[in-house]
Amino acid sequence: MKINIHYTHQQFDELYFTGKTSVVIDVLRASTVIVTALKNGAREVIPVGTVDFAMKVSGNAFGGQTILGGERNTKKVEGFNLGNSPLEYKPEIVSGKSIILYTTNGTKAIVKAKFSENLYICCFNNLPAIADQLLKVNKDVEIVCGGSNGNFNMEDAVCAGNLVNELQKVDKTIEITDSGRASSVLYKSFGKSIAKMLKQTEHGKLLVENGFTADIKECAQFGTTDMIPYYLSGAIKKLEIAAPLNDNVNEPKII
């Protein structure tokens, strides 16, 4: 297995990810929102790259089973039901619903990687579960950070380094690229207190200034769920591993 990390998705064409196993990370806050929504019973999360497309998709929905969620510059988009705070995606609000989600960075990264053979969504909350799944798949991995408007951000790079560290705990032979080694160093330097690190990042400071301090605490929770969000045919759903068909085979299924 070889691990490669990209600190932004903007330099890539969509076809770059064709046939690859990819992981998208946007700690503050799209990845955490997706994990939380599915954990709390959402039927699916549909990531979109523009507000206009979000409105178009929601216009085709029916039966009151669709919720528009997302943000521009940390604030809820006008006309949307929810913003981009994981604390908004409560079971009584999202259970059984389809969430159409637009965010400044995270959903754009997911859409860019949509042609991946396997596409997972990772944050600190579900990081150990994602590591376990990648080890089971045992293929080269492209980790894609949401970044900040096409630029590097600390929180996604540290989370990516944490994922590399979890994988290497189990398999010392895993190969990592230079970007992977750099993220691993960042994690070892700044990952001892995730909440402290998040508060000190540029985006973390912006969230605090805009009244989202509680979100940082939520996004800093490590290994609190085994939820594995999996992208397939335009939507992100919960991945479950079916009962073994024989001694060596576990067949994934989307529910």
N, C-alpha and C positions, 0 to 999 in steps of 0.2 A: 504494500500500500504506500502511496505517495500523497502527501498533503501539500496543497498549494493555497496560499491566502492572497486575496485581492482586497485592497483597502478601499476600493470604490468599484462600481460596476460600469461607470460611464465610458470607459475606454473600449468596451467590448461590443461586438455585434452579437445579436441574439443567437446566431448560429454557432458561436464559439462553444456554447454549452451543450450542443446536440450530443446526446448519448452519454453525457458525463453524470457523475454523482456529485451533487452540489448541496451546499448548506448556506442559507442566507441568515445573516445576523444583523439585527438592528435593535440593540438593547434598549435604547431610549427613543421610541417605545414600541414600535410596530411589532417586533417579534414577541415581546412580552404580552401585548394585547392579543395577538393571535393565539398564543398558548393559553392565555386566561380565558378567552372566549370559548375555545373548544373544550377546555377543562370544565367550564360552567354550562356545557350542554348545547352550545351553538351547533347547528347542523353542518355548517361550512363557513369558510371565510373566502370571499371572492376578491382577490387583490386587483387593483386597477392602477393605471399609470397617470390618469388625469381626472380632474374633477368632472369635466364634461362627460367622460365615459362613465363615471360613477353614476351621474344623474340619468344617463341614457339607460344603463342596465337597470337601475331602480324603476325607471318608467315602464319597463317591460315586466316588472314583478306584479304579483297579484296575491290577494288573500291576506294581506297584512303580515306576511311571514318574512319580510325583508327589512333589514335595518341598514341605514347609511351611517358609516362611521369614518372618522379620520380628522386630519388637521392640516392647516397651513401655518407655518411659523409658530408651532406649539398650540395654536388655538383651534377650536372646533370650526369646521367650515360652515358658513352660513347655509341654512337649510338642511343640514345633516342632523340625524337623531342623536349621535354620540360623537365625542371627540376622540382623542388618542390616549386617554388615560385607562390603564388596565382596571382601575377601581370602578370605572363606569360599567364594565361588562359583567354585570352580576347575573347569577342564574335566573332570577325572576324576569330579567330583561331580555336575555339572549337565548335561553333554552328553546331549542327547536327552530331557531331562526337562522336565516342566511344573512351573513354580514357582508355588505359591500364595503371594502376598506380602501381608502386612499390616504397615503401619507407622503410627506415631502421626500423621504429617502427610501424607506424600507419596502413599500409595495412596488416602487419602481425597480428596485433590485430583483424582487421576486419575478416580476413580469419579464425582466431582461433574461432571467435564467430559466424561463418556462419550457424550453426545449430539452432540458436535462432529462436523462433517463430516470434518475431519482432526485427529487428536490425536497429537502427538509428545511424546517424553520427552527432556529435555535436562539435561546436566550439563556441567562444564568439559571432561571427557574427549572428548565428541562435539560440542561447541558449533559449530565451523566447519562440520561436516557438516549440522547442523540449519539453520544460516544459509543454506547453499547450497540446501537443500531448500525453505525458505520463499521464497527468491528465485525458484525454479522454479515454485512454486505461484502466487506473485504475488497473494495475497489478503490482506485485513486479518487481523491476528493478535492473538489474546488470549494473553498470557503470564501464566500462573498460578503464583505462588510457593506452595510448600508452607507456608511460614511456620512458626510455633511455637505450636501450640494456639490458632490464630485470631489470632495477633499477628504483627507484622513481624519478620523476621530479616534480618541483614546479608548472609549468604552467598547467599541466593536473590536478593536485590535486586541485589547486585553481579554475579552471573551473568547476570541478566536485562539489566542495563546493558551487560555485555560482548556479549551477543547483539545488542542494539540497535546497538552500535558496529560489530560485524562487518557487519551489514546496511547501515549507512550508509556504510561504506567502499566498497561496490559501487554503491549507489544513494543519492545525496545528496538525492533528492526524496522519500524516505520520510518520511511524517508520523508524529510521535510525540506521544502525549498528555503531560500534565504529569507523570504517574507515570513515563512512559518517560524523560522528560528528567531527572527526579530520579534514576532508576536509572543513567542514563548518567553523571551527575555522581559518584555513589558509585563507579562502576567506575573512572572516571578518577582518583579520589582514593585508592582502596584496592585497585585491581586490579593494581598493578604486581608485587606478590608475593602470589600467590593463597594459597600455603601459610601465609604470615605472617598474612594477613587471616583465614583460616579458624581458625587457632589463637587469634585474639583475639576471636572471636565468642562469644556466650554458650553456644551449643550446642557450639562447638569446645572451649571450656574444659571443658564437662561430659564430652565424649568423652575428653579427655586424662585427666581425673580418674578415669574408669572404665576406663582402660587401652587406649583405641583411638587412640593417637597415630599408629600406622601407617596407619590409615584416612584420616586427614587428608592425609597425603602422597599417598595413592592418589586421593583426591577432588580434589586440587589439580592433577593432571596435565591439561595443556591440549592438546586436539587430538590425542590419542593413538589415536583410532579413528574410522572413518567410519561406525560403526554408527548407524542411524536406527531407534529403536524406534517402532512405529506401533500404535496401539490400534484394534482392530476386533472387534466382536461379543464383547466381554467379555474379550479377551486381547490382550496386547502381543507383537507378533512383529517380526522383522527386516523392514524395508522395503528392497526392491531395485527399482532402476529397470530395466525391461526394455529391450532393444535398441530403438532408434528405429523406429517404424512408418513414419515419413516424415521429412522434413527438420525438421519443427517439433514433432513429438509424441513425448514419452516417457511411456509408460504404467507407472504404479507397480504393483507386485505384492507380495503378502505371501508370505513363505516360512517 
